[in-house]
Each structure stands twice: as structure tokens, then as C-alpha cells.
Amino acid sequence: MRAGWVWLLALTAGLACADRVIEVPTGRLLYPQFLKAELGILQGDRTRERWLINWRVGSYLELHAMRFGVVNQLELVGVQVNLYPEIPNYAPGLSVGIRDLFDRSAEGRGYYLALSYSVPTLGETPLDYDLRFHIGIGFEGMPALFVGFEIPLTNHLFMLAEHIGNQINAALVWQPIPQVQLRATLLQNRTSWGLLIQLGEE
């Protein structure tokens, strides 16, 4: 665990990252947050830690990094550039990126284009958060098609879902305050209990 904290601090000092649903990238910037860090504990044959970092640098560049042990312990780093900013309920956001920049995974380096679109959650009591849809196409080490959804159930409870390749991931998220989330995630048929912390601009 101590080694994980050291790795997190070192990564925070030297990297930046792209927004995501659970693991798949989106076409939108991480905003107004500039840093999102998640620690998850994967349950299964062997309990393993799962770290994810998202860090926005400026207005157009984001980097992401993962360290996890779904198959074997693996560290991945990627980069994403926003080509067009998302305007909720009007125009989708568009980004291009590279996953596994250093070509360390079994799938190899992958390239993708992702698009995101948001619509307000209207009703008798409109919510503070939008309903978000994401779709992307990948090349080489990325699946040819991936999709994701972010569905606010209340202002503090959210459901996330994504489909990438032949894999479906889902998560239930409780957000007591804007800076903290508790997540129960079904990831590759394994359960991950996670804590996510996000820092935003004033």
C-alpha cells in the first residue's frame, strides 16, 4: 500500500490525463476539475489494488495513467488532445488520443477518436448534473467501437456503464460532496470498491 502512495505522488508530479467513464476515454475535458485520482480494491482470486489518474493540463491536453492487476500487474500511460470543446445540449466534444503510449500491454499501443454529448436532466425536479453519452472508434490496440453512459439518479447518486470490445463495465457512484466519490464497480466480471478524489479550479 505504501508503494502505491509513492507511485501516486510520483505520477502526480510528472503526468497529466484524459477524462473517462470508468476506463474508456471520452470526448470531453476533465473540467472544472483538473485532477481525478481513484484507488480501487479488486475482489476475486487475489485482491489487488487498482489506481487510475486523470490530470488536465491547460485547456486542450490531458493525460491518464492506470496501474492495475486484472490479469497481471500492469502500468499504462496515455495522452489525449481535445479538438473541440463540448457545449452541453448544443455541440458534442471531440478528442483524439493514444492509449498505452509505451506499448506495454498485450493489446499494444492504441489510437482513438472519442465524441461526448450532454443533455440536461429535466423533470419535476431538474438535477444539477447532465446525462452524458460517449462513443468512440479505435485503431490497432483499441477496440473498433466503444460506448459509455453517465446517468445521474439524484444529485449524489450516479450510474455509469460502458462497453468496450466484448467487455461491459458498470458502476454505482455515491458523491457526498463534489470532491469525493465512493464507487462500486463491476469490472471484467470482478468487483472493485473504490475511492475517487477530484480537485477543481476555483
DRENDO-1510 file (C-alpha; in Angstrom, 1 decimal, always signed):
<recs>
REC; n; res; u; v; w
REC; 1; MET; +0.0; +0.0; +0.0 .
REC; 2; ARG; +2.8; +2.4; +0.9 .
REC; 3; ALA; +4.4; +1.7; -2.5 .
REC; 4; GLY; +1.1; +2.6; -4.2 .
REC; 5; TRP; +1.1; +6.0; -2.5 .
REC; 6; VAL; +4.7; +6.6; -3.6 .
REC; 7; TRP; +3.7; +5.7; -7.1 .
REC; 8; LEU; +0.7; +8.0; -7.0 .
REC; 9; LEU; +2.8; +11.0; -5.8 .
REC; 10; ALA; +5.4; +10.4; -8.4 .
REC; 11; LEU; +2.8; +10.2; -11.1 .
REC; 12; THR; +1.1; +13.3; -10.0 .
REC; 13; ALA; +4.3; +15.2; -10.2 .
REC; 14; GLY; +5.1; +14.1; -13.8 .
REC; 15; LEU; +1.9; +13.2; -15.8 .
REC; 16; ALA; -1.4; +14.5; -16.9 .
REC; 17; CYS; -4.6; +12.7; -18.1 .
REC; 18; ALA; -7.9; +12.4; -20.0 .
REC; 19; ASP; -11.4; +12.1; -18.7 .
REC; 20; ARG; -13.1; +8.7; -18.7 .
REC; 21; VAL; -16.3; +7.0; -17.9 .
REC; 22; ILE; -15.0; +4.0; -15.9 .
REC; 23; GLU; -12.0; +3.1; -18.0 .
REC; 24; VAL; -12.9; +4.2; -21.6 .
REC; 25; PRO; -11.9; +7.7; -22.8 .
REC; 26; THR; -14.5; +10.4; -23.6 .
REC; 27; GLY; -14.5; +13.3; -25.9 .
REC; 28; ARG; -14.8; +15.9; -23.2 .
REC; 29; LEU; -12.2; +17.6; -21.0 .
REC; 30; LEU; -11.9; +16.9; -17.3 .
REC; 31; TYR; -13.5; +20.2; -16.2 .
REC; 32; PRO; -13.9; +22.2; -13.9 .
REC; 33; GLN; -11.7; +19.6; -12.2 .
REC; 34; PHE; -8.0; +19.4; -13.2 .
REC; 35; LEU; -7.1; +16.2; -11.3 .
REC; 36; LYS; -9.0; +13.0; -10.6 .
REC; 37; ALA; -7.4; +10.1; -8.7 .
REC; 38; GLU; -9.0; +6.8; -7.9 .
REC; 39; LEU; -7.9; +3.8; -5.8 .
REC; 40; GLY; -9.9; +0.6; -6.1 .
REC; 41; ILE; -9.6; -2.8; -4.5 .
REC; 42; LEU; -10.4; -5.6; -6.9 .
REC; 43; GLN; -12.0; -8.6; -5.3 .
REC; 44; GLY; -11.5; -12.1; -6.8 .
REC; 45; ASP; -9.0; -14.9; -6.6 .
REC; 46; ARG; -6.4; -12.4; -5.5 .
REC; 47; THR; -7.2; -9.0; -4.0 .
REC; 48; ARG; -5.3; -6.3; -5.9 .
REC; 49; GLU; -5.1; -2.5; -6.0 .
REC; 50; ARG; -6.2; -0.6; -9.0 .
REC; 51; TRP; -5.0; +3.0; -9.4 .
REC; 52; LEU; -6.3; +5.5; -12.0 .
REC; 53; ILE; -5.1; +9.1; -12.5 .
REC; 54; ASN; -6.7; +11.8; -14.7 .
REC; 55; TRP; -5.0; +15.1; -15.0 .
REC; 56; ARG; -5.8; +18.0; -17.3 .
REC; 57; VAL; -3.1; +20.4; -18.4 .
REC; 58; GLY; -4.3; +23.7; -19.8 .
REC; 59; SER; -7.4; +23.8; -22.0 .
REC; 60; TYR; -6.7; +21.1; -24.5 .
REC; 61; LEU; -4.2; +18.5; -23.2 .
REC; 62; GLU; -5.0; +15.7; -20.8 .
REC; 63; LEU; -3.0; +12.6; -19.8 .
REC; 64; HIS; -4.1; +9.5; -18.0 .
REC; 65; ALA; -2.4; +6.6; -16.2 .
REC; 66; MET; -3.5; +3.3; -14.8 .
REC; 67; ARG; -1.9; +0.7; -12.6 .
REC; 68; PHE; -3.9; -2.4; -12.1 .
REC; 69; GLY; -3.9; -6.2; -11.8 .
REC; 70; VAL; -6.9; -7.6; -13.6 .
REC; 71; VAL; -4.7; -10.0; -15.4 .
REC; 72; ASN; -1.2; -9.2; -14.4 .
REC; 73; GLN; +0.2; -6.1; -12.7 .
REC; 74; LEU; +0.4; -3.5; -15.5 .
REC; 75; GLU; +1.1; +0.2; -15.8 .
REC; 76; LEU; -0.4; +2.1; -18.7 .
REC; 77; VAL; +0.0; +5.8; -19.7 .
REC; 78; GLY; -1.9; +7.6; -22.4 .
REC; 79; VAL; -2.4; +11.1; -23.8 .
REC; 80; GLN; -5.4; +12.8; -25.2 .
REC; 81; VAL; -6.0; +16.1; -27.0 .
REC; 82; ASN; -9.3; +17.9; -27.2 .
REC; 83; LEU; -10.1; +19.1; -30.7 .
REC; 84; TYR; -13.5; +20.7; -30.0 .
REC; 85; PRO; -14.8; +21.6; -26.5 .
REC; 86; GLU; -18.2; +20.2; -25.5 .
REC; 87; ILE; -21.1; +22.7; -25.3 .
REC; 88; PRO; -23.8; +20.9; -23.3 .
REC; 89; ASN; -27.1; +20.4; -25.0 .
REC; 90; TYR; -25.7; +22.1; -28.2 .
REC; 91; ALA; -22.5; +20.6; -29.6 .
REC; 92; PRO; -20.5; +17.4; -28.7 .
REC; 93; GLY; -16.9; +17.4; -27.5 .
REC; 94; LEU; -14.3; +15.7; -29.7 .
REC; 95; SER; -11.0; +14.3; -28.7 .
REC; 96; VAL; -8.2; +12.1; -30.1 .
REC; 97; GLY; -5.8; +10.1; -28.1 .
REC; 98; ILE; -3.3; +7.3; -27.6 .
REC; 99; ARG; -3.7; +4.5; -25.1 .
REC; 100; ASP; -0.7; +2.6; -23.8 .
REC; 101; LEU; +1.8; +5.2; -25.0 .
REC; 102; PHE; +4.8; +3.0; -24.2 .
REC; 103; ASP; +3.4; -0.2; -25.8 .
REC; 104; ARG; +3.5; -2.4; -22.6 .
REC; 105; SER; +0.1; -4.2; -22.7 .
REC; 106; ALA; -0.8; -7.4; -24.6 .
REC; 107; GLU; -3.1; -5.3; -26.9 .
REC; 108; GLY; -0.3; -2.9; -27.7 .
REC; 109; ARG; -0.5; +0.8; -28.3 .
REC; 110; GLY; -3.9; +2.0; -29.4 .
REC; 111; TYR; -5.3; +5.1; -31.1 .
REC; 112; TYR; -8.8; +6.5; -30.8 .
REC; 113; LEU; -11.3; +9.3; -31.6 .
REC; 114; ALA; -14.0; +9.9; -28.9 .
REC; 115; LEU; -17.1; +12.0; -29.0 .
REC; 116; SER; -19.2; +13.1; -26.0 .
REC; 117; TYR; -22.6; +14.8; -25.8 .
REC; 118; SER; -24.6; +16.0; -22.7 .
REC; 119; VAL; -28.3; +16.8; -22.2 .
REC; 120; PRO; -29.9; +18.3; -19.1 .
REC; 121; THR; -31.8; +16.0; -16.8 .
REC; 122; LEU; -35.2; +17.7; -16.8 .
REC; 123; GLY; -38.4; +16.8; -14.9 .
REC; 124; GLU; -40.3; +18.0; -11.9 .
REC; 125; THR; -37.1; +18.5; -10.0 .
REC; 126; PRO; -34.2; +19.1; -12.5 .
REC; 127; LEU; -30.8; +17.8; -11.4 .
REC; 128; ASP; -27.5; +19.7; -11.2 .
REC; 129; TYR; -25.8; +17.1; -13.4 .
REC; 130; ASP; -26.3; +16.3; -17.1 .
REC; 131; LEU; -27.0; +13.0; -18.8 .
REC; 132; ARG; -23.9; +12.2; -20.8 .
REC; 133; PHE; -23.3; +9.9; -23.8 .
REC; 134; HIS; -20.0; +8.9; -25.2 .
REC; 135; ILE; -18.9; +7.0; -28.3 .
REC; 136; GLY; -15.6; +6.3; -29.9 .
REC; 137; ILE; -13.7; +4.4; -32.5 .
REC; 138; GLY; -10.3; +2.8; -32.0 .
REC; 139; PHE; -7.5; +1.5; -34.1 .
REC; 140; GLU; -4.7; -1.0; -33.5 .
REC; 141; GLY; -4.6; -1.7; -29.7 .
REC; 142; MET; -8.0; -0.1; -29.1 .
REC; 143; PRO; -11.3; -1.9; -29.9 .
REC; 144; ALA; -13.0; -0.7; -33.1 .
REC; 145; LEU; -16.0; +0.7; -31.1 .
REC; 146; PHE; -16.6; +1.8; -27.5 .
REC; 147; VAL; -19.6; +3.5; -25.9 .
REC; 148; GLY; -20.3; +4.9; -22.4 .
REC; 149; PHE; -23.1; +6.5; -20.4 .
REC; 150; GLU; -23.2; +8.6; -17.2 .
REC; 151; ILE; -26.7; +8.7; -15.7 .
REC; 152; PRO; -27.4; +10.9; -12.7 .
REC; 153; LEU; -30.1; +9.3; -10.5 .
REC; 154; THR; -30.0; +12.1; -7.9 .
REC; 155; ASN; -27.5; +15.0; -7.2 .
REC; 156; HIS; -25.5; +12.5; -5.2 .
REC; 157; LEU; -26.1; +9.1; -6.9 .
REC; 158; PHE; -24.9; +8.1; -10.4 .
REC; 159; MET; -24.9; +5.1; -12.6 .
REC; 160; LEU; -22.1; +4.5; -15.1 .
REC; 161; ALA; -21.9; +2.0; -17.9 .
REC; 162; GLU; -19.5; +1.3; -20.8 .
REC; 163; HIS; -19.0; -1.3; -23.5 .
REC; 164; ILE; -15.6; -1.7; -25.0 .
REC; 165; GLY; -14.8; -4.7; -27.3 .
REC; 166; ASN; -16.5; -7.7; -25.7 .
REC; 167; GLN; -16.4; -6.2; -22.2 .
REC; 168; ILE; -19.2; -4.5; -20.3 .
REC; 169; ASN; -18.3; -2.5; -17.1 .
REC; 170; ALA; -20.8; -0.8; -14.8 .
REC; 171; ALA; -20.5; +1.3; -11.6 .
REC; 172; LEU; -22.8; +2.8; -8.9 .
REC; 173; VAL; -21.3; +6.1; -7.6 .
REC; 174; TRP; -22.2; +8.0; -4.4 .
REC; 175; GLN; -20.9; +11.5; -4.3 .
REC; 176; PRO; -21.5; +13.0; -0.8 .
REC; 177; ILE; -19.5; +16.2; -1.8 .
REC; 178; PRO; -18.2; +17.3; -5.2 .
REC; 179; GLN; -14.6; +16.4; -4.3 .
REC; 180; VAL; -15.2; +12.8; -3.2 .
REC; 181; GLN; -16.9; +9.7; -4.7 .
REC; 182; LEU; -17.4; +6.2; -3.4 .
REC; 183; ARG; -17.6; +3.6; -6.2 .
REC; 184; ALA; -18.8; +0.0; -6.5 .
REC; 185; THR; -17.7; -1.2; -9.9 .
REC; 186; LEU; -18.2; -4.4; -11.9 .
REC; 187; LEU; -15.0; -4.6; -13.9 .
REC; 188; GLN; -14.3; -7.6; -16.2 .
REC; 189; ASN; -16.6; -9.7; -14.0 .
REC; 190; ARG; -14.8; -8.7; -10.8 .
REC; 191; THR; -16.0; -6.2; -8.2 .
REC; 192; SER; -13.9; -3.1; -7.4 .
REC; 193; TRP; -14.6; -1.0; -4.3 .
REC; 194; GLY; -13.1; +2.4; -4.9 .
REC; 195; LEU; -12.5; +5.9; -3.5 .
REC; 196; LEU; -12.2; +8.8; -6.0 .
REC; 197; ILE; -10.9; +12.2; -5.2 .
REC; 198; GLN; -11.1; +15.1; -7.6 .
REC; 199; LEU; -9.6; +18.6; -7.4 .
REC; 200; GLY; -11.1; +21.5; -9.3 .
REC; 201; GLU; -10.4; +25.1; -10.1 .
REC; 202; GLU; -11.9; +27.9; -8.1 .
</recs>
